[in-house]
Amino acid sequence: MSSLRTLIAPVSSFSSSSLYHRQVIKRPMDLSTVLSKLRAYAYPQVRDLLSDLLLVLENAKHFNPPRHPVHVAACALKVR
């Protein structure tokens, strides 16, 4: 489950892959941002929340190769 931890926080702007990540991922989203928006009542409808959650998973799959633990975890979560 340690691979799921990478979905929790935004990609650090100081990481070596940060620039590449920003080039590949056009609409970044992470679970901590989702939680903040949820606590701030920023989701007018459930489908808006679901959209952000699916975006987290899609970004994880798009950025990481198919056999990477993060990609695998995102696939597993999306199936459920």
C-alpha positions in Angstrom: 0.0 0.0 0.0 3.0 2.4 0.1 2.4 3.1 -3.6 -0.9 4.7 -2.7 0.9 7.2 -0.5 2.1 8.9 -3.7 -1.5 9.7 -4.6 -2.0 11.6 -1.3 0.1 14.7 -1.8 0.8 16.9 -4.8 4.1 16.3 -6.7 6.8 18.3 -5.0 8.0 21.3 -7.0 11.5 20.4 -5.8 11.5 16.8 -7.1 13.7 15.9 -10.1 10.6 14.7 -12.0 8.5 17.7 -11.1 9.1 19.6 -14.4 8.5 16.5 -16.5 5.3 15.8 -14.4 3.9 19.3 -15.1 4.6 18.8 -18.8 2.8 15.4 -18.9 -0.1 16.0 -16.5 -2.2 19.0 -17.6 -4.7 18.9 -14.8 -2.9 17.8 -11.6 -5.0 16.5 -8.7 -4.2 14.6 -5.5 -6.1 13.2 -2.6 -5.1 15.9 -0.2 -6.5 18.5 -2.5 -9.7 16.5 -2.8 -9.9 16.4 1.0 -9.3 20.1 1.3 -12.0 20.8 -1.3 -14.4 18.4 0.4 -13.8 20.1 3.8 -14.4 23.5 2.2 -17.7 22.4 0.6 -16.2 23.1 -2.8 -18.0 20.3 -4.5 -21.5 21.4 -5.5 -22.5 17.9 -6.6 -21.2 14.4 -5.9 -20.3 14.0 -9.6 -17.7 16.9 -9.1 -16.1 15.0 -6.3 -16.1 11.8 -8.3 -14.6 13.6 -11.3 -11.6 14.8 -9.1 -11.1 11.3 -7.6 -11.1 9.7 -11.1 -8.7 12.4 -12.2 -6.2 11.4 -9.5 -6.4 7.8 -10.7 -6.1 8.7 -14.4 -3.1 11.0 -13.8 -1.4 8.2 -11.8 -2.0 5.8 -14.7 -0.9 8.3 -17.3 2.3 9.3 -15.6 3.5 5.9 -14.4 4.2 2.9 -16.7 1.8 0.0 -16.6 3.8 -2.2 -14.2 4.7 0.6 -11.8 3.2 0.0 -8.4 1.4 3.4 -8.5 -0.2 2.6 -11.9 -1.2 -0.9 -10.6 -2.7 0.7 -7.5 -4.7 3.2 -9.5 -6.1 0.5 -11.7 -7.1 -1.5 -8.7 -8.8 1.4 -7.0 -10.7 2.4 -10.2 -12.1 -1.2 -10.6 -13.6 -1.1 -7.1 
